[in-house]
Amino acid sequence: MNNRKQIQVKFPLWEYLNQPLIHPYQKLILNPRQFALVYRVEFLNKCLAKECDAKGHY
């Protein structure tokens, strides 16, 4: 039996559909799998860049 809960990030459909068509710095990604991979990497980078408000409390 597998007791670990799996965290599954759903496909970012809204972000995929709202990609800018013509942008000088952001490339349009039409492949959904590639877009999901790039999105997850960027999302992880944003999460890691955030500062925690609970620093120094303990």
LUMMIBA-838058 format. One record per residue (C-alpha): x, y, z. Coordinates in nm, 4 decimals, m for minus. Example, Ala and Ser with C-alpha at 12.3 -4.5 7.8 and 13.67 -1.06 7.14 Angstrom:
<recs>
x_y_z
1.2300_m0.4500_0.7800 $
1.3670_m0.1060_0.7140 $
</recs>
This chain:
<recs>
x_y_z
0.0000_0.0000_0.0000 $
0.1175_0.3459_m0.0797 $
0.0353_0.5801_0.2097 $
0.1988_0.8879_0.0603 $
m0.0320_1.1464_m0.0874 $
0.0665_1.2570_m0.4326 $
0.0559_1.6258_m0.5090 $
m0.0533_1.6809_m0.8627 $
m0.0372_2.0192_m1.0315 $
m0.3118_2.0506_m1.2879 $
m0.2501_2.1827_m1.6374 $
m0.2493_2.5644_m1.6417 $
m0.5125_2.5929_m1.9135 $
m0.5948_2.9594_m1.8579 $
m0.2274_3.0617_m1.8744 $
m0.1786_2.8463_m2.1847 $
m0.4708_3.0084_m2.3648 $
m0.3680_3.3611_m2.2624 $
m0.0135_3.3516_m2.3935 $
0.0879_3.6661_m2.5788 $
0.1024_3.5998_m2.9527 $
0.3650_3.8594_m3.0359 $
0.6026_3.9512_m2.7554 $
0.9708_4.0444_m2.7900 $
1.0825_3.8658_m2.4704 $
0.8411_3.5753_m2.4317 $
0.8249_3.2964_m2.6866 $
0.4885_3.1463_m2.7819 $
0.4794_2.7769_m2.6870 $
0.2232_2.5755_m2.8803 $
0.3138_2.2328_m2.7424 $
0.1027_2.1833_m2.4254 $
0.3538_1.9472_m2.2630 $
0.6411_2.1865_m2.3170 $
0.4306_2.4763_m2.1900 $
0.3382_2.2833_m1.8740 $
0.7049_2.2050_m1.8085 $
0.8158_2.5662_m1.8551 $
0.5236_2.6904_m1.6449 $
0.6064_2.4555_m1.3556 $
0.9725_2.5571_m1.3582 $
0.8828_2.9284_m1.3567 $
0.6237_2.8706_m1.0840 $
0.8808_2.6901_m0.8686 $
1.1287_2.9742_m0.9189 $
0.8656_3.2275_m0.8104 $
0.7850_3.0225_m0.4995 $
1.1509_2.9884_m0.4043 $
1.2090_3.3615_m0.4553 $
0.9349_3.4585_m0.2069 $
1.0413_3.5524_0.1410 $
0.8870_3.3811_0.4376 $
0.7135_3.6135_0.6861 $
0.7811_3.3789_0.9770 $
1.1580_3.4354_0.9792 $
1.3011_3.5202_1.3183 $
0.9853_3.4354_1.5113 $
1.1479_3.1340_1.6736 $
</recs>
